[in-house]
Amino acid sequence: MSEDNKMVLQQIKVFPEDDIDAAAEALNDMPIKRLYMVVEMAAQGDSSGSTEAIYSDKETIQISHFYECLKDIIRY
């Protein structure tokens, strides 16, 4: 797990605290720019709420939806 990715995920606060380690682990050593792209995809397409709600700390990204977006990015 990349400590840099974990630190970024902690700072942007789009995941529940319990999911940060799992998300960082799934990202492996993905470059930060791609990390932001995956997070943005997950925030836009998450059925739990709007992108605005996620970035304003009212909602969080569901880890299962994040994994789906990550798979899409890795596939291409």
C-alpha positions as CSV (number, residue, x, y, z in Angstrom):
1,M,0.0,0.0,0.0
2,S,1.2,3.4,-0.9
3,E,1.4,5.7,2.1
4,D,1.0,8.7,-0.2
5,N,-2.3,7.4,-1.5
6,K,-3.5,6.7,2.0
7,M,-2.6,10.3,3.0
8,V,-4.4,11.7,0.0
9,L,-7.5,9.6,0.8
10,Q,-7.5,10.8,4.4
11,Q,-7.2,14.4,3.3
12,I,-10.0,14.5,0.7
13,K,-12.4,12.7,3.2
14,V,-14.7,11.0,0.7
15,F,-14.6,7.6,2.4
16,P,-15.7,6.5,5.8
17,E,-12.6,6.2,8.0
18,D,-13.0,2.4,8.2
19,D,-12.7,2.2,4.4
20,I,-9.5,4.3,3.9
21,D,-7.0,1.4,4.4
22,A,-9.0,-0.9,2.0
23,A,-9.2,1.8,-0.7
24,A,-5.5,2.7,-0.4
25,E,-4.6,-1.0,-0.6
26,A,-6.7,-1.5,-3.7
27,L,-5.0,1.5,-5.4
28,N,-1.6,-0.2,-4.8
29,D,1.0,2.2,-6.2
30,M,-1.3,4.1,-8.6
31,P,-0.1,7.6,-9.4
32,I,-1.9,10.4,-7.5
33,K,-3.4,11.8,-10.7
34,R,-5.1,8.5,-11.5
35,L,-6.2,8.2,-7.9
36,Y,-8.1,11.5,-8.2
37,M,-9.6,10.3,-11.5
38,V,-11.0,7.2,-9.8
39,V,-12.3,9.1,-6.8
40,E,-14.0,11.6,-9.2
41,M,-15.6,8.8,-11.2
42,A,-16.8,7.2,-8.0
43,A,-18.2,10.5,-6.6
44,Q,-20.1,11.3,-9.8
45,G,-21.6,7.9,-10.3
46,D,-22.3,6.9,-6.7
47,S,-26.0,6.3,-6.2
48,S,-25.8,7.2,-2.5
49,G,-25.7,11.0,-3.2
50,S,-24.5,13.8,-5.3
51,T,-20.9,14.8,-6.0
52,E,-21.5,18.0,-4.1
53,A,-22.7,16.1,-1.0
54,I,-19.7,13.8,-1.2
55,Y,-17.2,16.7,-1.4
56,S,-19.0,18.7,1.3
57,D,-18.6,15.8,3.8
58,K,-22.4,15.1,3.9
59,E,-22.1,11.8,2.1
60,T,-19.3,9.3,1.5
61,I,-18.4,7.0,-1.4
62,Q,-19.4,3.4,-0.9
63,I,-16.3,1.2,-1.1
64,S,-18.1,-1.3,-3.4
65,H,-18.8,1.5,-6.0
66,F,-15.2,2.7,-5.7
67,Y,-14.0,-0.9,-6.5
68,E,-16.2,-0.9,-9.6
69,C,-14.7,2.4,-10.8
70,L,-11.2,1.2,-10.1
71,K,-11.8,-2.0,-12.1
72,D,-12.9,0.2,-15.1
73,I,-9.7,2.3,-14.9
74,I,-7.4,-0.7,-14.6
75,R,-9.1,-2.4,-17.5
76,Y,-8.1,0.5,-19.9
